[in-house]
Amino acid sequence: MREENREPGRRSMIRGLVGGGTVAALAGPAALLPPTVARADAPAAPGGDPFALPKFEPSGRVKEFWIQAESFEHNAVPNGTDAMMGRPFTAEQTTFWALGYRAYTPDWESPLDQDLGPNGIGANSGIPGPVLRAEAGDLIRVHFRNNDEHYRWPHSMHPHGVMYDRDNDGGWLADDEKRPGSAVPYGESYTYTWYCHPSSVGTWPYHDHSLPQTPPGADPTAGAAADAAHRARGARPQAGRTVPEQEGGAAHGESAHGDSVQGGSVQGGSVQGAAAGHGDTAGRQDRPRHPGGGHDGDQDGTQHPGHEGGPEGGQDGGQQEGGGGSQDGGAADDAQHPGHGGQDGGTDDAQHPGHPGGQDDGHGTGQDDGTAGGQDDGHGSMVMEIGAELGLFGILVVTDQQTPAVDREFVIFLHDLNRRSARSLGQGLNMFNGRAFVDNTPTCTAKVGDRVRWRIACLGEEFHVFHIHGHRWRSRQGYQGWVDSQIIGPSTTLTIEYTEDNPGDWIYHCHVTHHMTGGMVGRYLVTP
């Protein structure tokens, strides 16, 4: 049992190709091979040299996948019920235009059927994308096509854990915007080549890492306005404050000083007449911000769940999280944080369970939250990795001959979505595999005696605590030993293994309470 990217044990045979690819001899000049590297956690060579590690040895196999990015309407709560808190939802409240990866037969002829077996590609329903499986020594070749018919944004595929050169990275940068594969336009395709080194053994995420986009309905001029406001503020130092202090506070909507910005004055992190909840939309758009995200207190009312005292976690105007007093952001919903003197940052009339009167204490359940994309800290309207927020992610699995065979393998992706990026949502959602709330999220099944493996990954801005009721496993973090809960953060993974020994109707969930009540809970059924 462990959560690191190395899996001790034995198995007797090499797994077959998954995902409609082909197995072929690795041919071509030696230049095709990656540089020599070695497994990061391999034991030191005889003689004690910690830098003497095994060499990469290509297997001669090519694992080939045909992957397509697609857009589709997606209901995250199809049964319309939060079974934990007893709240009903309508389809209109929980449906958005999602993005997802799907695996196809060669030349993207037809989608592959789901395969939920321990060596399968998973549901192949788009969120998450198919499980891409390979072994140490393999070359992975991914033929990627962008078929995002709804948004028509450029997309990419960026892998973690494997090796690649710069043209196979899939990560976009503004100063290298023409880099191949970093922004594949709608209707076009690109082929990525990745290498599975011994150090690649484990569970890894892959995801869209293309250029930022402005969500439909957002203000596309926010970034330019932010830059102008930022430069203007830097030219007018305030008495008793340095320019860097202004840049870290006032220019990002965090100043508690009355400097004029675009016709509004910043006080306590809000712009009077623009974000005080009086319906002045033009004033809201003039708030200081910069590209890369939304701004706090916008009309969609998004904010980070669990950050009490305002959309910035109580950080606006130098306030501590959970502090009282006046808070930043629009107050058009007239909702107040219980126990706090200021206004809530939202306008969506979101409620936090257990808090009557339409009150919301900023958690990820109510949910006028901004759980992803860094969109609530006074930034502009462009969202980095918005494709990944809307569903373009999946899990990449690399094994070797020492990876133990299992009877059941569950793939669970933890992610969050807010109304900043998906404005059709009635509230923000905390999700497993694109679904929220028990009996919408995956129901995992096993029986006593099964060898069980959970492959778990996370993206976004939130840290989570993965917990399974009635079960425990051995952590490879030496200070922990046996555990039943482990922390997982953005872009990290857990690989959990145990022999099933406890029948029952259990739940698994994030143990950050407002994430659990915001949808991160699923059912785990174990039969005798």
Sequence and secondary structure as in RCSB ss.txt:
>XXXX:A:sequence
MREENREPGRRSMIRGLVGGGTVAALAGPAALLPPTVARADAPAAPGGDPFALPKFEPSGRVKEFWIQAESFEHN
AVPNGTDAMMGRPFTAEQTTFWALGYRAYTPDWESPLDQDLGPNGIGANSGIPGPVLRAEAGDLIRVHFRNNDEH
YRWPHSMHPHGVMYDRDNDGGWLADDEKRPGSAVPYGESYTYTWYCHPSSVGTWPYHDHSLPQTPPGADPTAGAA
ADAAHRARGARPQAGRTVPEQEGGAAHGESAHGDSVQGGSVQGGSVQGAAAGHGDTAGRQDRPRHPGGGHDGDQD
GTQHPGHEGGPEGGQDGGQQEGGGGSQDGGAADDAQHPGHGGQDGGTDDAQHPGHPGGQDDGHGTGQDDGTAGGQ
DDGHGSMVMEIGAELGLFGILVVTDQQTPAVDREFVIFLHDLNRRSARSLGQGLNMFNGRAFVDNTPTCTAKVGD
RVRWRIACLGEEFHVFHIHGHRWRSRQGYQGWVDSQIIGPSTTLTIEYTEDNPGDWIYHCHVTHHMTGGMVGRYL
VTP
>XXXX:A:secstr
   SS   S  SS     SS       S GGGS      TT    TT  TT        S EEEEEEEEEEEEEE
S TT EETTTTEE  HHHHEEEEEEEEEESGGG SB   B STTS B  SSSS   EEEETT EEEEEEEEE TT
T   B  EESSSB  GGGS    GGGTT TTSSB TT EEEEEEE  GGG EEEEEE     B  TTS TTHHHH
HHHHHHHHHTS  TT  HHHHHHTGGGT   S  EETTEEEETTEETTTSSSS  HHHHHTS   SSS  TT TT
    TT  SSTTTT GGG  TT  S   S  TT  B TT SSB S SS    TT  TT   S TTS     STT 
SSS  S BTTHHHHTT EEEEEEE TTS   SEEEEEEEEEE TTT TT SS EEEETTB STTTS  EEEETT 
EEEEEEEE SS  EEEEETT  EE SSTTT EESEEEE TT EEEEEEE    EEEEEEESSHHHHTTT EEEEE
EE 
